[in-house]
Amino acid sequence: MASPTFTASLDEGRKRFEAGSFFAAHEAWESGWRQTRGSEKRVLQVLVLWSAAIHHHTRGKELGANRLLLRALERLGEVGDAFDGIDVDGLRERLVTSLEHAQGPWSDEARPLWPENGSLTAGESFDHEARCPYCGEPVMVSVAPEEAEDAHYIEDCPVCCRPWEVQVHREGNHLSVSLSRDDAQ
């Protein structure tokens, strides 16, 4: 079980990273890294190195980005395959992709994705945050792996109780979920 410090740092850094604020993500993860120990510290160090590398890459410093990404991959090798809150294999793939992109100048296609964005592994639910198409309130839709094969079903909003049409599309390990009004009801 992950410590509260690790979880808070991971979540804060992830939000900033996904928003493209790589330096801010670095700062959030470094704050947690300074307060954790063991594998948690190592995972946060990998994330600190990754975000710093991307920050350098966006500023045209490909050599520095390459060095940081190689160090991140080296440190990640010291982390086991399963770690609470992180898809280690997915992270490794993203680091390698970032390293490949860092061989040249920064471009929009070099912008990294978080390893768990839309990915689903066996035995794990995928939570998709959306807004109700009726009342506009933020809602969470959970999809179990066994239900993830191009599912189409009706679910009621927990806020306004109106029915949505939920469409789930799976392509490999990537899921996309969309909500629309079910005006036929």
mmCIF file of the C-alpha atoms, coordinates in Angstrom:
data_MODEL
# 
_entry.id   MODEL 
# 
loop_
_atom_site.group_PDB 
_atom_site.id 
_atom_site.type_symbol 
_atom_site.label_atom_id 
_atom_site.label_alt_id 
_atom_site.label_comp_id 
_atom_site.label_asym_id 
_atom_site.label_entity_id 
_atom_site.label_seq_id 
_atom_site.pdbx_PDB_ins_code 
_atom_site.Cartn_x 
_atom_site.Cartn_y 
_atom_site.Cartn_z 
_atom_site.occupancy 
_atom_site.B_iso_or_equiv 
_atom_site.pdbx_formal_charge 
_atom_site.auth_seq_id 
_atom_site.auth_comp_id 
_atom_site.auth_asym_id 
_atom_site.auth_atom_id 
_atom_site.pdbx_PDB_model_num 
ATOM 1   C CA . MET A 1 1   ? 0.000   0.000  0.000   1.00 0.00 ? 1   MET A CA 1 
ATOM 2   C CA . ALA A 1 2   ? 1.340   3.380  -1.031  1.00 0.00 ? 2   ALA A CA 1 
ATOM 3   C CA . SER A 1 3   ? 1.998   6.084  1.549   1.00 0.00 ? 3   SER A CA 1 
ATOM 4   C CA . PRO A 1 4   ? -0.208  9.203  1.571   1.00 0.00 ? 4   PRO A CA 1 
ATOM 5   C CA . THR A 1 5   ? 2.828   11.351 0.685   1.00 0.00 ? 5   THR A CA 1 
ATOM 6   C CA . PHE A 1 6   ? 3.609   9.204  -2.358  1.00 0.00 ? 6   PHE A CA 1 
ATOM 7   C CA . THR A 1 7   ? -0.017  9.153  -3.525  1.00 0.00 ? 7   THR A CA 1 
ATOM 8   C CA . ALA A 1 8   ? -0.459  12.918 -3.137  1.00 0.00 ? 8   ALA A CA 1 
ATOM 9   C CA . SER A 1 9   ? 2.803   13.661 -4.959  1.00 0.00 ? 9   SER A CA 1 
ATOM 10  C CA . LEU A 1 10  ? 2.020   11.156 -7.715  1.00 0.00 ? 10  LEU A CA 1 
ATOM 11  C CA . ASP A 1 11  ? -1.463  12.584 -8.294  1.00 0.00 ? 11  ASP A CA 1 
ATOM 12  C CA . GLU A 1 12  ? -0.369  16.235 -8.237  1.00 0.00 ? 12  GLU A CA 1 
ATOM 13  C CA . GLY A 1 13  ? 2.537   15.610 -10.604 1.00 0.00 ? 13  GLY A CA 1 
ATOM 14  C CA . ARG A 1 14  ? 0.370   13.541 -12.914 1.00 0.00 ? 14  ARG A CA 1 
ATOM 15  C CA . LYS A 1 15  ? -2.204  16.347 -13.243 1.00 0.00 ? 15  LYS A CA 1 
ATOM 16  C CA . ARG A 1 16  ? 0.514   18.818 -14.145 1.00 0.00 ? 16  ARG A CA 1 
ATOM 17  C CA . PHE A 1 17  ? 2.269   16.381 -16.486 1.00 0.00 ? 17  PHE A CA 1 
ATOM 18  C CA . GLU A 1 18  ? -0.936  15.589 -18.376 1.00 0.00 ? 18  GLU A CA 1 
ATOM 19  C CA . ALA A 1 19  ? -1.574  19.340 -18.722 1.00 0.00 ? 19  ALA A CA 1 
ATOM 20  C CA . GLY A 1 20  ? 1.838   19.742 -20.369 1.00 0.00 ? 20  GLY A CA 1 
ATOM 21  C CA . SER A 1 21  ? 3.389   21.587 -17.410 1.00 0.00 ? 21  SER A CA 1 
ATOM 22  C CA . PHE A 1 22  ? 6.480   19.397 -17.237 1.00 0.00 ? 22  PHE A CA 1 
ATOM 23  C CA . PHE A 1 23  ? 8.519   21.648 -14.958 1.00 0.00 ? 23  PHE A CA 1 
ATOM 24  C CA . ALA A 1 24  ? 5.589   21.925 -12.505 1.00 0.00 ? 24  ALA A CA 1 
ATOM 25  C CA . ALA A 1 25  ? 5.200   18.129 -12.592 1.00 0.00 ? 25  ALA A CA 1 
ATOM 26  C CA . HIS A 1 26  ? 8.913   17.819 -11.838 1.00 0.00 ? 26  HIS A CA 1 
ATOM 27  C CA . GLU A 1 27  ? 8.495   20.078 -8.802  1.00 0.00 ? 27  GLU A CA 1 
ATOM 28  C CA . ALA A 1 28  ? 5.473   18.121 -7.481  1.00 0.00 ? 28  ALA A CA 1 
ATOM 29  C CA . TRP A 1 29  ? 7.226   14.768 -7.833  1.00 0.00 ? 29  TRP A CA 1 
ATOM 30  C CA . GLU A 1 30  ? 10.485  16.077 -6.402  1.00 0.00 ? 30  GLU A CA 1 
ATOM 31  C CA . SER A 1 31  ? 8.618   17.276 -3.315  1.00 0.00 ? 31  SER A CA 1 
ATOM 32  C CA . GLY A 1 32  ? 7.348   13.725 -2.710  1.00 0.00 ? 32  GLY A CA 1 
ATOM 33  C CA . TRP A 1 33  ? 10.704  12.196 -3.623  1.00 0.00 ? 33  TRP A CA 1 
ATOM 34  C CA . ARG A 1 34  ? 12.378  14.151 -0.836  1.00 0.00 ? 34  ARG A CA 1 
ATOM 35  C CA . GLN A 1 35  ? 9.943   12.720 1.751   1.00 0.00 ? 35  GLN A CA 1 
ATOM 36  C CA . THR A 1 36  ? 9.654   9.049  0.696   1.00 0.00 ? 36  THR A CA 1 
ATOM 37  C CA . ARG A 1 37  ? 11.893  5.992  0.941   1.00 0.00 ? 37  ARG A CA 1 
ATOM 38  C CA . GLY A 1 38  ? 12.575  2.753  -0.889  1.00 0.00 ? 38  GLY A CA 1 
ATOM 39  C CA . SER A 1 39  ? 10.607  1.918  -4.029  1.00 0.00 ? 39  SER A CA 1 
ATOM 40  C CA . GLU A 1 40  ? 8.340   4.944  -3.651  1.00 0.00 ? 40  GLU A CA 1 
ATOM 41  C CA . LYS A 1 41  ? 11.379  7.216  -3.708  1.00 0.00 ? 41  LYS A CA 1 
ATOM 42  C CA . ARG A 1 42  ? 12.768  5.370  -6.743  1.00 0.00 ? 42  ARG A CA 1 
ATOM 43  C CA . VAL A 1 43  ? 9.502   5.641  -8.708  1.00 0.00 ? 43  VAL A CA 1 
ATOM 44  C CA . LEU A 1 44  ? 9.220   9.356  -7.976  1.00 0.00 ? 44  LEU A CA 1 
ATOM 45  C CA . GLN A 1 45  ? 12.846  9.812  -8.997  1.00 0.00 ? 45  GLN A CA 1 
ATOM 46  C CA . VAL A 1 46  ? 12.080  8.161  -12.353 1.00 0.00 ? 46  VAL A CA 1 
ATOM 47  C CA . LEU A 1 47  ? 9.154   10.553 -12.827 1.00 0.00 ? 47  LEU A CA 1 
ATOM 48  C CA . VAL A 1 48  ? 11.306  13.548 -11.829 1.00 0.00 ? 48  VAL A CA 1 
ATOM 49  C CA . LEU A 1 49  ? 13.888  12.531 -14.430 1.00 0.00 ? 49  LEU A CA 1 
ATOM 50  C CA . TRP A 1 50  ? 11.222  11.955 -17.103 1.00 0.00 ? 50  TRP A CA 1 
ATOM 51  C CA . SER A 1 51  ? 9.548   15.326 -16.586 1.00 0.00 ? 51  SER A CA 1 
ATOM 52  C CA . ALA A 1 52  ? 12.906  17.132 -16.476 1.00 0.00 ? 52  ALA A CA 1 
ATOM 53  C CA . ALA A 1 53  ? 13.894  15.390 -19.718 1.00 0.00 ? 53  ALA A CA 1 
ATOM 54  C CA . ILE A 1 54  ? 10.696  16.468 -21.444 1.00 0.00 ? 54  ILE A CA 1 
ATOM 55  C CA . HIS A 1 55  ? 11.170  20.014 -20.136 1.00 0.00 ? 55  HIS A CA 1 
ATOM 56  C CA . HIS A 1 56  ? 14.692  20.057 -21.645 1.00 0.00 ? 56  HIS A CA 1 
ATOM 57  C CA . HIS A 1 57  ? 13.453  18.554 -24.908 1.00 0.00 ? 57  HIS A CA 1 
ATOM 58  C CA . THR A 1 58  ? 10.796  21.279 -25.292 1.00 0.00 ? 58  THR A CA 1 
ATOM 59  C CA . ARG A 1 59  ? 13.604  23.831 -25.023 1.00 0.00 ? 59  ARG A CA 1 
ATOM 60  C CA . GLY A 1 60  ? 15.761  22.258 -27.731 1.00 0.00 ? 60  GLY A CA 1 
ATOM 61  C CA . LYS A 1 61  ? 18.176  20.499 -25.387 1.00 0.00 ? 61  LYS A CA 1 
ATOM 62  C CA . GLU A 1 62  ? 17.990  17.013 -26.919 1.00 0.00 ? 62  GLU A CA 1 
ATOM 63  C CA . LEU A 1 63  ? 21.330  15.819 -25.495 1.00 0.00 ? 63  LEU A CA 1 
ATOM 64  C CA . GLY A 1 64  ? 20.303  16.680 -21.923 1.00 0.00 ? 64  GLY A CA 1 
ATOM 65  C CA . ALA A 1 65  ? 16.903  15.073 -22.478 1.00 0.00 ? 65  ALA A CA 1 
ATOM 66  C CA . ASN A 1 66  ? 18.555  11.874 -23.749 1.00 0.00 ? 66  ASN A CA 1 
ATOM 67  C CA . ARG A 1 67  ? 20.844  11.634 -20.740 1.00 0.00 ? 67  ARG A CA 1 
ATOM 68  C CA . LEU A 1 68  ? 17.979  12.135 -18.282 1.00 0.00 ? 68  LEU A CA 1 
ATOM 69  C CA . LEU A 1 69  ? 15.785  9.582  -20.050 1.00 0.00 ? 69  LEU A CA 1 
ATOM 70  C CA . LEU A 1 70  ? 18.581  6.991  -19.987 1.00 0.00 ? 70  LEU A CA 1 
ATOM 71  C CA . ARG A 1 71  ? 19.015  7.588  -16.241 1.00 0.00 ? 71  ARG A CA 1 
ATOM 72  C CA . ALA A 1 72  ? 15.241  7.253  -15.743 1.00 0.00 ? 72  ALA A CA 1 
ATOM 73  C CA . LEU A 1 73  ? 15.208  3.918  -17.591 1.00 0.00 ? 73  LEU A CA 1 
ATOM 74  C CA . GLU A 1 74  ? 18.157  2.719  -15.529 1.00 0.00 ? 74  GLU A CA 1 
ATOM 75  C CA . ARG A 1 75  ? 16.420  3.664  -12.260 1.00 0.00 ? 75  ARG A CA 1 
ATOM 76  C CA . LEU A 1 76  ? 13.153  2.086  -13.397 1.00 0.00 ? 76  LEU A CA 1 
ATOM 77  C CA . GLY A 1 77  ? 15.002  -1.216 -13.821 1.00 0.00 ? 77  GLY A CA 1 
ATOM 78  C CA . GLU A 1 78  ? 15.374  -1.252 -10.038 1.00 0.00 ? 78  GLU A CA 1 
ATOM 79  C CA . VAL A 1 79  ? 11.579  -1.154 -9.548  1.00 0.00 ? 79  VAL A CA 1 
ATOM 80  C CA . GLY A 1 80  ? 9.558   -4.376 -9.615  1.00 0.00 ? 80  GLY A CA 1 
ATOM 81  C CA . ASP A 1 81  ? 6.998   -5.074 -12.344 1.00 0.00 ? 81  ASP A CA 1 
ATOM 82  C CA . ALA A 1 82  ? 4.053   -4.211 -10.113 1.00 0.00 ? 82  ALA A CA 1 
ATOM 83  C CA . PHE A 1 83  ? 3.918   -1.038 -8.110  1.00 0.00 ? 83  PHE A CA 1 
ATOM 84  C CA . ASP A 1 84  ? 0.875   0.487  -6.427  1.00 0.00 ? 84  ASP A CA 1 
ATOM 85  C CA . GLY A 1 85  ? -0.421  3.387  -8.534  1.00 0.00 ? 85  GLY A CA 1 
ATOM 86  C CA . ILE A 1 86  ? 1.942   2.905  -11.501 1.00 0.00 ? 86  ILE A CA 1 
ATOM 87  C CA . ASP A 1 87  ? 1.845   0.677  -14.556 1.00 0.00 ? 87  ASP A CA 1 
ATOM 88  C CA . VAL A 1 88  ? 5.608   -0.003 -14.611 1.00 0.00 ? 88  VAL A CA 1 
ATOM 89  C CA . ASP A 1 89  ? 5.607   -1.672 -18.049 1.00 0.00 ? 89  ASP A CA 1 
ATOM 90  C CA . GLY A 1 90  ? 3.535   1.183  -19.456 1.00 0.00 ? 90  GLY A CA 1 
ATOM 91  C CA . LEU A 1 91  ? 5.919   3.714  -17.902 1.00 0.00 ? 91  LEU A CA 1 
ATOM 92  C CA . ARG A 1 92  ? 8.901   1.898  -19.408 1.00 0.00 ? 92  ARG A CA 1 
ATOM 93  C CA . GLU A 1 93  ? 7.241   2.002  -22.856 1.00 0.00 ? 93  GLU A CA 1 
ATOM 94  C CA . ARG A 1 94  ? 6.546   5.746  -22.497 1.00 0.00 ? 94  ARG A CA 1 
ATOM 95  C CA . LEU A 1 95  ? 10.146  6.410  -21.449 1.00 0.00 ? 95  LEU A CA 1 
ATOM 96  C CA . VAL A 1 96  ? 11.457  4.528  -24.480 1.00 0.00 ? 96  VAL A CA 1 
ATOM 97  C CA . THR A 1 97  ? 9.070   6.438  -26.752 1.00 0.00 ? 97  THR A CA 1 
ATOM 98  C CA . SER A 1 98  ? 10.216  9.733  -25.199 1.00 0.00 ? 98  SER A CA 1 
ATOM 99  C CA . LEU A 1 99  ? 13.832  8.685  -25.763 1.00 0.00 ? 99  LEU A CA 1 
ATOM 100 C CA . GLU A 1 100 ? 13.098  7.958  -29.432 1.00 0.00 ? 100 GLU A CA 1 
ATOM 101 C CA . HIS A 1 101 ? 11.403  11.343 -29.865 1.00 0.00 ? 101 HIS A CA 1 
ATOM 102 C CA . ALA A 1 102 ? 14.239  13.152 -28.082 1.00 0.00 ? 102 ALA A CA 1 
ATOM 103 C CA . GLN A 1 103 ? 16.587  12.195 -30.916 1.00 0.00 ? 103 GLN A CA 1 
ATOM 104 C CA . GLY A 1 104 ? 15.177  15.147 -32.854 1.00 0.00 ? 104 GLY A CA 1 
ATOM 105 C CA . PRO A 1 105 ? 13.605  18.547 -32.249 1.00 0.00 ? 105 PRO A CA 1 
ATOM 106 C CA . TRP A 1 106 ? 10.469  18.898 -30.131 1.00 0.00 ? 106 TRP A CA 1 
ATOM 107 C CA . SER A 1 107 ? 7.155   18.498 -31.914 1.00 0.00 ? 107 SER A CA 1 
ATOM 108 C CA . ASP A 1 108 ? 3.557   17.958 -30.826 1.00 0.00 ? 108 ASP A CA 1 
ATOM 109 C CA . GLU A 1 109 ? 3.855   14.247 -31.531 1.00 0.00 ? 109 GLU A CA 1 
ATOM 110 C CA . ALA A 1 110 ? 6.736   14.057 -29.027 1.00 0.00 ? 110 ALA A CA 1 
ATOM 111 C CA . ARG A 1 111 ? 4.406   15.114 -26.195 1.00 0.00 ? 111 ARG A CA 1 
ATOM 112 C CA . PRO A 1 112 ? 4.274   12.082 -23.888 1.00 0.00 ? 112 PRO A CA 1 
ATOM 113 C CA . LEU A 1 113 ? 1.159   10.424 -22.554 1.00 0.00 ? 113 LEU A CA 1 
ATOM 114 C CA . TRP A 1 114 ? 0.763   9.165  -19.037 1.00 0.00 ? 114 TRP A CA 1 
ATOM 115 C CA . PRO A 1 115 ? 1.105   5.339  -19.035 1.00 0.00 ? 115 PRO A CA 1 
ATOM 116 C CA . GLU A 1 116 ? -2.368  4.652  -17.676 1.00 0.00 ? 116 GLU A CA 1 
ATOM 117 C CA . ASN A 1 117 ? -4.286  7.049  -19.909 1.00 0.00 ? 117 ASN A CA 1 
ATOM 118 C CA . GLY A 1 118 ? -7.094  4.895  -21.169 1.00 0.00 ? 118 GLY A CA 1 
ATOM 119 C CA . SER A 1 119 ? -5.190  1.675  -20.632 1.00 0.00 ? 119 SER A CA 1 
ATOM 120 C CA . LEU A 1 120 ? -6.761  -1.321 -18.985 1.00 0.00 ? 120 LEU A CA 1 
ATOM 121 C CA . THR A 1 121 ? -5.032  -4.350 -17.581 1.00 0.00 ? 121 THR A CA 1 
ATOM 122 C CA . ALA A 1 122 ? -6.618  -7.602 -16.481 1.00 0.00 ? 122 ALA A CA 1 
ATOM 123 C CA . GLY A 1 123 ? -8.464  -7.468 -13.181 1.00 0.00 ? 123 GLY A CA 1 
ATOM 124 C CA . GLU A 1 124 ? -8.526  -3.681 -13.031 1.00 0.00 ? 124 GLU A CA 1 
ATOM 125 C CA . SER A 1 125 ? -11.438 -1.345 -13.640 1.00 0.00 ? 125 SER A CA 1 
ATOM 126 C CA . PHE A 1 126 ? -11.104 1.632  -15.921 1.00 0.00 ? 126 PHE A CA 1 
ATOM 127 C CA . ASP A 1 127 ? -12.577 4.823  -14.462 1.00 0.00 ? 127 ASP A CA 1 
ATOM 128 C CA . HIS A 1 128 ? -13.534 7.472  -16.961 1.00 0.00 ? 128 HIS A CA 1 
ATOM 129 C CA . GLU A 1 129 ? -14.324 10.981 -15.791 1.00 0.00 ? 129 GLU A CA 1 
ATOM 130 C CA . ALA A 1 130 ? -16.948 12.781 -17.883 1.00 0.00 ? 130 ALA A CA 1 
ATOM 131 C CA . ARG A 1 131 ? -19.803 15.254 -17.592 1.00 0.00 ? 131 ARG A CA 1 
ATOM 132 C CA . CYS A 1 132 ? -23.445 14.329 -17.652 1.00 0.00 ? 132 CYS A CA 1 
ATOM 133 C CA . PRO A 1 133 ? -24.851 15.326 -21.064 1.00 0.00 ? 133 PRO A CA 1 
ATOM 134 C CA . TYR A 1 134 ? -27.992 16.620 -19.285 1.00 0.00 ? 134 TYR A CA 1 
ATOM 135 C CA . CYS A 1 135 ? -26.994 18.415 -16.080 1.00 0.00 ? 135 CYS A CA 1 
ATOM 136 C CA . GLY A 1 136 ? -23.297 18.943 -16.833 1.00 0.00 ? 136 GLY A CA 1 
ATOM 137 C CA . GLU A 1 137 ? -22.150 17.616 -13.468 1.00 0.00 ? 137 GLU A CA 1 
ATOM 138 C CA . PRO A 1 138 ? -18.838 15.715 -13.352 1.00 0.00 ? 138 PRO A CA 1 
ATOM 139 C CA . VAL A 1 139 ? -19.431 11.962 -13.097 1.00 0.00 ? 139 VAL A CA 1 
ATOM 140 C CA . MET A 1 140 ? -17.316 8.803  -13.032 1.00 0.00 ? 140 MET A CA 1 
ATOM 141 C CA . VAL A 1 141 ? -18.081 5.829  -15.288 1.00 0.00 ? 141 VAL A CA 1 
ATOM 142 C CA . SER A 1 142 ? -16.404 2.544  -14.292 1.00 0.00 ? 142 SER A CA 1 
ATOM 143 C CA . VAL A 1 143 ? -15.849 -0.143 -16.906 1.00 0.00 ? 143 VAL A CA 1 
ATOM 144 C CA . ALA A 1 144 ? -14.741 -3.667 -15.981 1.00 0.00 ? 144 ALA A CA 1 
ATOM 145 C CA . PRO A 1 145 ? -12.406 -5.488 -18.410 1.00 0.00 ? 145 PRO A CA 1 
ATOM 146 C CA . GLU A 1 146 ? -15.053 -8.085 -19.258 1.00 0.00 ? 146 GLU A CA 1 
ATOM 147 C CA . GLU A 1 147 ? -17.437 -5.274 -20.308 1.00 0.00 ? 147 GLU A CA 1 
ATOM 148 C CA . ALA A 1 148 ? -14.904 -3.391 -22.393 1.00 0.00 ? 148 ALA A CA 1 
ATOM 149 C CA . GLU A 1 149 ? -15.424 -4.943 -25.818 1.00 0.00 ? 149 GLU A CA 1 
ATOM 150 C CA . ASP A 1 150 ? -17.236 -2.196 -27.741 1.00 0.00 ? 150 ASP A CA 1 
ATOM 151 C CA . ALA A 1 151 ? -20.007 -2.024 -25.143 1.00 0.00 ? 151 ALA A CA 1 
ATOM 152 C CA . HIS A 1 152 ? -23.104 0.096  -25.593 1.00 0.00 ? 152 HIS A CA 1 
ATOM 153 C CA . TYR A 1 153 ? -25.529 0.454  -22.705 1.00 0.00 ? 153 TYR A CA 1 
ATOM 154 C CA . ILE A 1 154 ? -27.781 2.834  -20.765 1.00 0.00 ? 154 ILE A CA 1 
ATOM 155 C CA . GLU A 1 155 ? -26.831 4.135  -17.332 1.00 0.00 ? 155 GLU A CA 1 
ATOM 156 C CA . ASP A 1 156 ? -28.541 6.769  -15.169 1.00 0.00 ? 156 ASP A CA 1 
ATOM 157 C CA . CYS A 1 157 ? -26.767 9.896  -13.979 1.00 0.00 ? 157 CYS A CA 1 
ATOM 158 C CA . PRO A 1 158 ? -26.159 9.674  -10.207 1.00 0.00 ? 158 PRO A CA 1 
ATOM 159 C CA . VAL A 1 159 ? -26.914 13.408 -9.939  1.00 0.00 ? 159 VAL A CA 1 
ATOM 160 C CA . CYS A 1 160 ? -29.976 14.138 -12.101 1.00 0.00 ? 160 CYS A CA 1 
ATOM 161 C CA . CYS A 1 161 ? -31.102 10.505 -12.679 1.00 0.00 ? 161 CYS A CA 1 
ATOM 162 C CA . ARG A 1 162 ? -31.540 10.978 -16.441 1.00 0.00 ? 162 ARG A CA 1 
ATOM 163 C CA . PRO A 1 163 ? -30.403 8.101  -18.690 1.00 0.00 ? 163 PRO A CA 1 
ATOM 164 C CA . TRP A 1 164 ? -27.167 8.340  -20.674 1.00 0.00 ? 164 TRP A CA 1 
ATOM 165 C CA . GLU A 1 165 ? -26.100 6.259  -23.576 1.00 0.00 ? 165 GLU A CA 1 
ATOM 166 C CA . VAL A 1 166 ? -22.622 4.923  -22.730 1.00 0.00 ? 166 VAL A CA 1 
ATOM 167 C CA . GLN A 1 167 ? -20.411 3.780  -25.583 1.00 0.00 ? 167 GLN A CA 1 
ATOM 168 C CA . VAL A 1 168 ? -17.144 1.992  -24.867 1.00 0.00 ? 168 VAL A CA 1 
ATOM 169 C CA . HIS A 1 169 ? -14.657 1.312  -27.631 1.00 0.00 ? 169 HIS A CA 1 
ATOM 170 C CA . ARG A 1 170 ? -11.558 -0.805 -27.072 1.00 0.00 ? 170 ARG A CA 1 
ATOM 171 C CA . GLU A 1 171 ? -8.498  -0.848 -29.285 1.00 0.00 ? 171 GLU A CA 1 
ATOM 172 C CA . GLY A 1 172 ? -5.811  -3.099 -27.790 1.00 0.00 ? 172 GLY A CA 1 
ATOM 173 C CA . ASN A 1 173 ? -5.362  -1.885 -24.200 1.00 0.00 ? 173 ASN A CA 1 
ATOM 174 C CA . HIS A 1 174 ? -6.751  1.577  -24.935 1.00 0.00 ? 174 HIS A CA 1 
ATOM 175 C CA . LEU A 1 175 ? -10.348 2.398  -24.016 1.00 0.00 ? 175 LEU A CA 1 
ATOM 176 C CA . SER A 1 176 ? -12.432 5.357  -24.958 1.00 0.00 ? 176 SER A CA 1 
ATOM 177 C CA . VAL A 1 177 ? -15.766 6.112  -23.310 1.00 0.00 ? 177 VAL A CA 1 
ATOM 178 C CA . SER A 1 178 ? -18.377 8.577  -24.510 1.00 0.00 ? 178 SER A CA 1 
ATOM 179 C CA . LEU A 1 179 ? -21.659 9.671  -22.966 1.00 0.00 ? 179 LEU A CA 1 
ATOM 180 C CA . SER A 1 180 ? -24.602 11.002 -24.917 1.00 0.00 ? 180 SER A CA 1 
ATOM 181 C CA . ARG A 1 181 ? -28.229 11.756 -24.202 1.00 0.00 ? 181 ARG A CA 1 
ATOM 182 C CA . ASP A 1 182 ? -30.670 8.900  -24.378 1.00 0.00 ? 182 ASP A CA 1 
ATOM 183 C CA . ASP A 1 183 ? -33.643 10.959 -25.516 1.00 0.00 ? 183 ASP A CA 1 
ATOM 184 C CA . ALA A 1 184 ? -35.545 7.825  -26.532 1.00 0.00 ? 184 ALA A CA 1 
ATOM 185 C CA . GLN A 1 185 ? -36.342 7.109  -22.861 1.00 0.00 ? 185 GLN A CA 1 
# 
